[in-house]
Amino acid sequence: MRVPLKESESPMIMQVCFVTEDIETTLNWFAELLGKDVPAINSAPDPDIAQTKYFGESVHVGFKQALMRWRDTQLEFIQPDQSPSVWRDWMNEHGPGIHHVAFAVADFDAARTSMVESGLSIIQEGAFPKGRYAYADARAMTGAFVELLDVDADEVKAYGMS
């Protein structure tokens, strides 16, 4: 029997991610739409921290990223560079748009195993300071990826997401 996704204690309830070729323009548009300040833009973590695997192979992935909060939902914005990644593939195939919905899970390893056992492929996974992620390919069911997040509550607060 599959283990259901169990919510973590993280203050981040859920995340929706948009990929874009122009993060500044996208952030300005969303900030105006939501009446928010334009958030800081972050760069990809150092490859030694990121430990990114794309289709199981270690890769260096570059991107710009920003986070914004709207109620209990975290909005993420990613502008990928030209290196191979799940985000670059999306941009090349679909252009800008909603890429994934993420869930902060209580038991990352069990949730990842559950995704694989249910027949979904893990396309990309890696780490960031105080956390890790995995993208399960749920496009056949949802039109987007499902991201599993193992994120430290202090990391969420550092981004102003609490």
MDAnalysis code that builds the backbone (N, CA, C; Angstrom):
import MDAnalysis as mda
import numpy as np

u = mda.Universe.empty(486, n_residues=162, atom_resindex=np.repeat(np.arange(162), 3), trajectory=True)
u.add_TopologyAttr("name", ["N", "CA", "C"] * 162)
u.add_TopologyAttr("resid", np.arange(1, 163))
u.add_TopologyAttr("resname", ["MET", "ARG", "VAL", "PRO", "LEU", "LYS", "GLU", "SER", "GLU", "SER", "PRO", "MET", "ILE", "MET", "GLN", "VAL", "CYS", "PHE", "VAL", "THR", "GLU", "ASP", "ILE", "GLU", "THR", "THR", "LEU", "ASN", "TRP", "PHE", "ALA", "GLU", "LEU", "LEU", "GLY", "LYS", "ASP", "VAL", "PRO", "ALA", "ILE", "ASN", "SER", "ALA", "PRO", "ASP", "PRO", "ASP", "ILE", "ALA", "GLN", "THR", "LYS", "TYR", "PHE", "GLY", "GLU", "SER", "VAL", "HIS", "VAL", "GLY", "PHE", "LYS", "GLN", "ALA", "LEU", "MET", "ARG", "TRP", "ARG", "ASP", "THR", "GLN", "LEU", "GLU", "PHE", "ILE", "GLN", "PRO", "ASP", "GLN", "SER", "PRO", "SER", "VAL", "TRP", "ARG", "ASP", "TRP", "MET", "ASN", "GLU", "HIS", "GLY", "PRO", "GLY", "ILE", "HIS", "HIS", "VAL", "ALA", "PHE", "ALA", "VAL", "ALA", "ASP", "PHE", "ASP", "ALA", "ALA", "ARG", "THR", "SER", "MET", "VAL", "GLU", "SER", "GLY", "LEU", "SER", "ILE", "ILE", "GLN", "GLU", "GLY", "ALA", "PHE", "PRO", "LYS", "GLY", "ARG", "TYR", "ALA", "TYR", "ALA", "ASP", "ALA", "ARG", "ALA", "MET", "THR", "GLY", "ALA", "PHE", "VAL", "GLU", "LEU", "LEU", "ASP", "VAL", "ASP", "ALA", "ASP", "GLU", "VAL", "LYS", "ALA", "TYR", "GLY", "MET", "SER"])
u.atoms.positions = np.array([
    [0.840, -1.180, 0.000],
    [0.000, 0.000, 0.000],
    [0.885, 1.244, 0.000],
    [0.542, 2.195, -0.831],
    [1.310, 3.436, -0.929],
    [1.171, 4.293, 0.315],
    [2.271, 4.951, 0.660],
    [2.243, 5.894, 1.783],
    [1.767, 7.233, 1.250],
    [0.695, 7.784, 1.814],
    [0.227, 9.093, 1.321],
    [1.212, 10.189, 1.712],
    [1.144, 11.290, 1.005],
    [1.975, 12.436, 1.354],
    [1.479, 12.982, 2.681],
    [2.371, 13.068, 3.632],
    [2.006, 13.607, 4.943],
    [2.585, 15.007, 5.055],
    [1.763, 15.940, 5.506],
    [2.193, 17.335, 5.627],
    [3.319, 17.477, 6.636],
    [4.244, 18.371, 6.319],
    [5.306, 18.672, 7.273],
    [4.816, 19.738, 8.239],
    [5.647, 20.063, 9.192],
    [5.336, 21.125, 10.143],
    [5.796, 22.481, 9.617],
    [6.303, 22.510, 8.401],
    [6.779, 23.748, 7.792],
    [5.632, 24.745, 7.689],
    [5.922, 26.054, 7.885],
    [4.864, 27.047, 7.719],
    [4.449, 27.217, 6.259],
    [5.210, 26.652, 5.333],
    [4.822, 26.719, 3.930],
    [3.832, 25.597, 3.665],
    [2.640, 25.936, 3.271],
    [1.605, 24.937, 3.029],
    [1.791, 24.294, 1.660],
    [1.900, 25.128, 0.640],
    [2.012, 24.625, -0.710],
    [2.711, 25.678, -1.551],
    [3.272, 25.243, -2.670],
    [3.975, 26.154, -3.565],
    [3.525, 25.901, -4.999],
    [3.361, 26.982, -5.744],
    [3.108, 26.913, -7.180],
    [4.275, 27.627, -7.836],
    [4.869, 26.990, -8.842],
    [6.048, 27.559, -9.494],
    [5.767, 27.912, -10.948],
    [6.206, 29.104, -11.310],
    [6.144, 29.583, -12.688],
    [7.573, 29.642, -13.229],
    [7.785, 29.132, -14.442],
    [9.071, 29.313, -15.106],
    [8.912, 30.432, -16.126],
    [9.999, 31.165, -16.334],
    [9.963, 32.342, -17.189],
    [11.325, 32.576, -17.807],
    [11.367, 33.287, -18.902],
    [12.633, 33.709, -19.501],
    [13.049, 35.084, -19.003],
    [12.144, 35.789, -18.299],
    [12.434, 37.149, -17.836],
    [11.862, 37.318, -16.431],
    [12.638, 36.904, -15.438],
    [12.146, 36.891, -14.060],
    [11.802, 38.287, -13.554],
    [12.559, 39.292, -13.955],
    [12.287, 40.648, -13.474],
    [10.908, 41.127, -13.917],
    [10.591, 40.966, -15.195],
    [9.288, 41.383, -15.714],
    [8.157, 40.596, -15.059],
    [8.361, 39.285, -14.911],
    [7.343, 38.436, -14.286],
    [7.109, 38.843, -12.835],
    [8.187, 39.087, -12.089],
    [8.046, 39.500, -10.690],
    [7.346, 40.840, -10.564],
    [7.706, 41.783, -11.423],
    [7.049, 43.093, -11.381],
    [5.554, 42.962, -11.638],
    [5.189, 42.145, -12.603],
    [3.781, 41.951, -12.931],
    [3.024, 41.339, -11.743],
    [3.579, 40.273, -11.153],
    [2.919, 39.629, -10.022],
    [2.859, 40.551, -8.810],
    [3.934, 41.285, -8.537],
    [3.943, 42.203, -7.392],
    [2.841, 43.246, -7.530],
    [2.689, 43.784, -8.730],
    [1.623, 44.768, -8.960],
    [0.252, 44.113, -8.829],
    [0.094, 42.937, -9.403],
    [-1.168, 42.209, -9.350],
    [-1.600, 41.931, -7.916],
    [-0.640, 41.529, -7.069],
    [-0.958, 41.132, -5.699],
    [-0.764, 42.237, -4.670],
    [-0.291, 43.399, -5.119],
    [-0.050, 44.492, -4.182],
    [1.094, 44.201, -3.228],
    [2.111, 43.525, -3.714],
    [3.262, 43.127, -2.896],
    [4.507, 43.856, -3.370],
    [5.537, 43.860, -2.516],
    [6.847, 44.336, -2.934],
    [7.489, 43.297, -3.840],
    [8.334, 43.754, -4.736],
    [9.068, 42.832, -5.602],
    [10.107, 42.117, -4.727],
    [10.096, 40.787, -4.725],
    [11.022, 40.052, -3.864],
    [12.447, 40.045, -4.425],
    [13.385, 39.694, -3.557],
    [14.787, 39.544, -3.971],
    [14.920, 38.362, -4.923],
    [15.866, 38.487, -5.827],
    [16.161, 37.403, -6.767],
    [17.391, 36.670, -6.263],
    [17.269, 35.352, -6.159],
    [18.352, 34.494, -5.693],
    [18.994, 33.773, -6.871],
    [20.251, 33.371, -6.692],
    [20.956, 32.580, -7.705],
    [20.991, 31.128, -7.266],
    [21.298, 30.257, -8.215],
    [21.435, 28.834, -7.909],
    [22.505, 28.638, -6.847],
    [22.285, 27.688, -5.945],
    [23.323, 27.429, -4.948],
    [24.566, 26.821, -5.593],
    [25.665, 26.904, -4.896],
    [26.918, 26.305, -5.332],
    [26.679, 24.828, -5.660],
    [27.290, 24.309, -6.732],
    [27.069, 22.898, -7.106],
    [27.356, 21.897, -5.986],
    [28.299, 22.218, -5.086],
    [28.581, 21.313, -3.967],
    [27.404, 21.227, -3.008],
    [26.636, 22.297, -2.903],
    [25.431, 22.304, -2.062],
    [24.265, 21.711, -2.846],
    [24.104, 22.130, -4.101],
    [22.942, 21.737, -4.908],
    [22.877, 20.239, -5.181],
    [24.007, 19.609, -5.429],
    [24.046, 18.168, -5.706],
    [22.925, 17.734, -6.645],
    [22.734, 18.488, -7.719],
    [21.622, 18.243, -8.636],
    [21.835, 16.993, -9.474],
    [20.782, 16.200, -9.561],
    [20.762, 15.044, -10.458],
    [19.599, 15.243, -11.418],
    [19.911, 15.138, -12.699],
    [18.925, 15.293, -13.763],
    [18.920, 13.981, -14.531],
    [17.788, 13.294, -14.535],
    [17.681, 11.945, -15.080],
    [18.759, 11.041, -14.493],
    [19.027, 11.214, -13.181],
    [19.961, 10.363, -12.467],
    [21.431, 10.715, -12.597],
    [21.754, 11.685, -13.460],
    [23.145, 12.080, -13.682],
    [23.435, 13.381, -12.948],
    [24.605, 13.486, -12.333],
    [25.006, 14.725, -11.662],
    [25.245, 15.822, -12.686],
    [24.643, 16.984, -12.463],
    [24.777, 18.120, -13.371],
    [24.896, 19.412, -12.571],
    [25.431, 20.430, -13.221],
    [25.409, 21.779, -12.659],
    [24.275, 22.520, -13.355],
    [23.362, 23.064, -12.588],
    [22.202, 23.768, -13.126],
    [22.260, 25.214, -12.652],
    [22.100, 26.132, -13.581],
    [22.066, 27.543, -13.230],
    [20.662, 28.106, -13.396],
    [20.302, 29.010, -12.514],
    [18.985, 29.635, -12.599],
    [18.925, 30.834, -11.680],
    [17.915, 31.671, -11.914],
    [17.535, 32.732, -10.986],
    [16.202, 32.305, -10.401],
    [15.984, 32.674, -9.123],
    [14.779, 32.231, -8.449],
    [14.321, 33.296, -7.465],
    [13.021, 33.421, -7.293],
    [12.457, 34.342, -6.304],
    [11.209, 33.703, -5.708],
    [10.900, 34.106, -4.485],
    [9.739, 33.594, -3.769],
    [8.857, 34.743, -3.311],
    [7.561, 34.520, -3.373],
    [6.573, 35.504, -2.938],
    [5.472, 34.715, -2.226],
    [4.825, 35.331, -1.292],
    [3.744, 34.641, -0.585],
    [2.409, 35.315, -0.890],
    [1.406, 34.485, -1.089],
    [0.032, 34.958, -1.195],
    [-0.798, 34.035, -0.330],
    [-1.245, 34.568, 0.806],
    [-1.959, 33.803, 1.825],
    [-1.103, 32.608, 2.263],
    [-1.634, 31.387, 2.184],
    [-0.874, 30.210, 2.617],
    [-0.097, 29.556, 1.481],
    [-0.015, 30.222, 0.353],
    [0.664, 29.642, -0.797],
    [1.936, 30.420, -1.109],
    [2.993, 29.686, -1.318],
    [4.249, 30.281, -1.745],
    [4.276, 30.247, -3.270],
    [4.576, 31.384, -3.873],
    [4.750, 31.454, -5.321],
    [6.249, 31.466, -5.585],
    [6.684, 30.590, -6.453],
    [8.092, 30.522, -6.827],
    [8.204, 30.890, -8.301],
    [9.277, 31.601, -8.619],
    [9.543, 32.012, -9.986],
    [10.960, 31.578, -10.329],
    [11.120, 30.866, -11.443],
    [12.437, 30.373, -11.848],
    [12.711, 30.780, -13.289],
    [13.887, 31.350, -13.487],
    [14.395, 31.636, -14.825],
    [15.616, 30.749, -15.024],
    [15.474, 29.661, -15.798],
    [16.606, 28.752, -15.979],
    [17.635, 29.322, -16.950],
    [18.895, 28.921, -16.778],
    [19.881, 29.251, -17.798],
    [19.754, 28.191, -18.905],
    [20.740, 28.092, -19.767],
    [20.644, 27.167, -20.900],
    [21.096, 25.742, -20.567],
    [21.584, 25.514, -19.341],
    [22.039, 24.169, -18.990],
    [20.849, 23.214, -18.903],
    [21.085, 21.928, -19.181],
    [19.991, 20.949, -19.119],
    [19.379, 20.896, -17.724],
    [18.061, 21.002, -17.684],
    [17.326, 20.915, -16.420],
    [15.858, 20.692, -16.735],
    [15.110, 20.332, -15.722],
    [13.676, 20.152, -15.866],
    [13.008, 21.477, -16.254],
    [13.590, 22.611, -15.782],
    [13.015, 23.929, -16.102],
    [13.330, 24.332, -17.539],
    [14.559, 24.097, -17.996],
    [14.941, 24.437, -19.378],
    [14.118, 23.610, -20.351],
    [13.943, 22.328, -20.057],
    [13.106, 21.479, -20.915],
    [11.707, 22.050, -21.041],
    [11.140, 22.464, -19.900],
    [9.782, 23.022, -19.910],
    [9.719, 24.264, -20.786],
    [10.684, 25.162, -20.591],
    [10.693, 26.398, -21.378],
    [10.820, 26.094, -22.868],
    [11.681, 25.156, -23.219],
    [11.870, 24.800, -24.626],
    [10.619, 24.161, -25.235],
    [9.898, 23.384, -24.438],
    [8.720, 22.670, -24.943],
    [7.433, 23.478, -24.863],
    [7.280, 24.302, -23.798],
    [5.994, 24.955, -23.540],
    [6.053, 26.474, -23.429],
    [7.241, 27.018, -23.207],
    [7.338, 28.440, -22.929],
    [6.992, 28.698, -21.475],
    [6.815, 29.961, -21.101],
    [6.559, 30.292, -19.699],
    [5.213, 29.754, -19.219],
    [5.157, 29.461, -17.924],
    [3.896, 29.003, -17.353],
    [4.092, 28.258, -16.054],
    [3.014, 27.642, -15.591],
    [3.058, 26.874, -14.346],
    [3.817, 25.585, -14.610],
    [4.875, 25.380, -13.851],
    [5.751, 24.228, -14.021],
    [5.439, 23.114, -13.021],
    [5.246, 23.488, -11.760],
    [4.987, 22.460, -10.753],
    [4.201, 23.015, -9.575],
    [3.639, 22.071, -8.847],
    [3.032, 22.336, -7.552],
    [3.870, 21.551, -6.556],
    [4.277, 22.211, -5.462],
    [5.154, 21.574, -4.487],
    [4.433, 21.373, -3.161],
    [4.825, 20.300, -2.489],
    [4.281, 19.978, -1.180],
    [5.443, 19.766, -0.209],
    [5.428, 20.477, 0.905],
    [6.385, 20.229, 1.977],
    [5.894, 18.980, 2.710],
    [6.718, 17.941, 2.712],
    [6.295, 16.653, 3.257],
    [7.047, 16.323, 4.543],
    [6.378, 15.566, 5.415],
    [6.950, 15.204, 6.712],
    [8.065, 14.176, 6.575],
    [7.913, 13.236, 5.658],
    [8.916, 12.180, 5.469],
    [9.285, 12.149, 3.991],
    [10.307, 12.914, 3.642],
    [10.725, 13.071, 2.254],
    [11.033, 11.724, 1.598],
    [11.818, 10.893, 2.263],
    [12.219, 9.622, 1.662],
    [11.019, 8.719, 1.395],
    [10.085, 8.652, 2.335],
    [8.884, 7.837, 2.139],
    [8.024, 8.403, 1.006],
    [7.899, 9.734, 0.943],
    [7.103, 10.357, -0.119],
    [7.741, 10.118, -1.481],
    [9.077, 10.237, -1.566],
    [9.779, 9.984, -2.827],
    [9.577, 8.533, -3.266],
    [9.733, 7.601, -2.327],
    [9.524, 6.184, -2.626],
    [8.096, 5.942, -3.097],
    [7.134, 6.569, -2.442],
    [5.734, 6.435, -2.817],
    [5.488, 6.900, -4.254],
    [6.100, 8.013, -4.626],
    [5.953, 8.517, -5.997],
    [6.485, 7.509, -7.006],
    [7.655, 6.972, -6.739],
    [8.270, 6.004, -7.654],
    [7.439, 4.726, -7.722],
    [7.001, 4.240, -6.563],
    [6.187, 3.026, -6.533],
    [4.846, 3.205, -7.229],
    [4.354, 4.448, -7.308],
    [3.087, 4.691, -7.999],
    [3.290, 4.831, -9.510],
    [4.542, 4.694, -9.957],
    [4.822, 4.719, -11.389],
    [5.357, 6.024, -11.923],
    [5.601, 7.013, -11.056],
    [6.116, 8.301, -11.517],
    [7.643, 8.291, -11.514],
    [8.226, 8.914, -12.505],
    [9.676, 9.049, -12.585],
    [10.125, 10.290, -11.843],
    [11.260, 10.201, -11.184],
    [11.898, 11.375, -10.576],
    [12.840, 11.929, -11.641],
    [12.508, 13.100, -12.179],
    [13.260, 13.672, -13.292],
    [14.472, 14.459, -12.806],
    [14.300, 15.227, -11.747],
    [15.395, 16.034, -11.218],
    [15.255, 16.101, -9.712],
    [16.397, 16.090, -9.025],
    [16.390, 16.233, -7.577],
    [17.692, 16.866, -7.145],
    [17.651, 17.470, -5.978],
    [18.844, 18.131, -5.480],
    [18.605, 18.724, -4.114],
    [19.494, 19.636, -3.760],
    [19.447, 20.232, -2.431],
    [19.629, 21.740, -2.522],
    [19.290, 22.396, -1.441],
    [19.518, 23.823, -1.261],
    [19.844, 23.985, 0.214],
    [20.350, 25.138, 0.633],
    [20.659, 25.269, 2.058],
    [19.442, 24.907, 2.917],
    [19.618, 23.968, 3.792],
    [18.588, 23.524, 4.739],
    [17.395, 22.837, 4.084],
    [17.610, 22.174, 2.950],
    [16.497, 21.457, 2.347],
    [16.895, 20.640, 1.143],
    [15.919, 19.928, 0.611],
    [16.118, 19.154, -0.620],
    [14.773, 19.040, -1.344],
    [14.852, 18.642, -2.608],
    [13.655, 18.569, -3.438],
    [13.759, 17.401, -4.418],
    [12.611, 16.989, -4.954],
    [12.550, 16.000, -6.026],
    [11.317, 16.300, -6.872],
    [11.509, 16.274, -8.196],
    [10.397, 16.477, -9.124],
    [9.905, 15.140, -9.648],
    [8.650, 14.819, -9.361],
    [8.004, 13.624, -9.887],
    [7.220, 14.032, -11.139],
    [7.363, 13.247, -12.186],
    [6.716, 13.571, -13.453],
    [5.253, 13.142, -13.426],
    [4.385, 14.066, -13.057],
    [2.943, 13.820, -12.980],
    [2.210, 14.480, -14.139],
    [2.946, 14.835, -15.198],
    [2.332, 15.558, -16.311],
    [1.193, 14.797, -16.971],
    [1.234, 13.475, -17.030],
    [0.162, 12.712, -17.662],
    [-1.166, 12.896, -16.919],
    [-1.092, 13.114, -15.584],
    [-2.312, 13.283, -14.793],
    [-2.678, 14.739, -14.586],
    [-1.672, 15.609, -14.474],
    [-1.941, 16.976, -14.042],
    [-1.503, 18.059, -15.025],
    [-0.661, 17.699, -15.978],
    [-0.116, 18.699, -16.885],
    [1.082, 19.422, -16.308],
    [1.497, 19.034, -15.097],
    [2.632, 19.678, -14.435],
    [3.384, 18.639, -13.608],
    [4.525, 19.060, -13.081],
    [5.292, 18.208, -12.176],
    [4.766, 18.372, -10.757],
    [5.032, 17.377, -9.919],
    [4.793, 17.470, -8.480],
    [6.175, 17.503, -7.842],
    [6.404, 18.527, -7.023],
    [7.669, 18.632, -6.321],
    [7.469, 18.259, -4.861],
    [8.355, 17.408, -4.370],
    [8.394, 17.086, -2.952],
    [9.470, 17.945, -2.331],
    [9.153, 18.562, -1.200],
    [10.102, 19.430, -0.515],
    [10.349, 18.946, 0.904],
    [11.607, 18.872, 1.244],
    [12.037, 18.650, 2.614],
    [12.717, 19.948, 3.006],
    [11.980, 20.821, 3.686],
    [12.480, 22.171, 3.946],
    [12.428, 22.486, 5.432],
    [13.510, 23.035, 5.912],
    [13.627, 23.452, 7.304],
    [12.762, 24.682, 7.540],
    [12.028, 24.709, 8.639],
    [11.146, 25.841, 8.938],
    [11.921, 27.151, 8.996],
    [13.171, 27.120, 9.486],
    [13.979, 28.344, 9.537],
    [14.312, 28.850, 8.139],
    [14.471, 27.933, 7.182],
    [14.748, 28.335, 5.801],
    [13.538, 29.063, 5.224],
    [12.354, 28.583, 5.510],
    [11.136, 29.242, 5.037],
    [11.055, 30.645, 5.628],
    [11.351, 30.782, 6.908],
    [11.319, 32.098, 7.560],
    [12.369, 33.031, 6.972],
    [13.538, 32.495, 6.602],
    [14.606, 33.327, 6.027],
    [14.155, 34.000, 4.730],
    [13.251, 33.339, 4.006],
    [12.712, 33.912, 2.775],
    [11.464, 34.737, 3.028],
    [11.126, 34.965, 4.282],
    [9.949, 35.761, 4.604],
    [8.652, 35.036, 4.304],
    [8.671, 33.727, 4.359],
    [7.506, 32.946, 3.983],
    [6.677, 32.491, 5.163],
    [7.067, 32.840, 6.382],
    [6.294, 32.338, 7.524],
    [5.125, 33.259, 7.826],
])
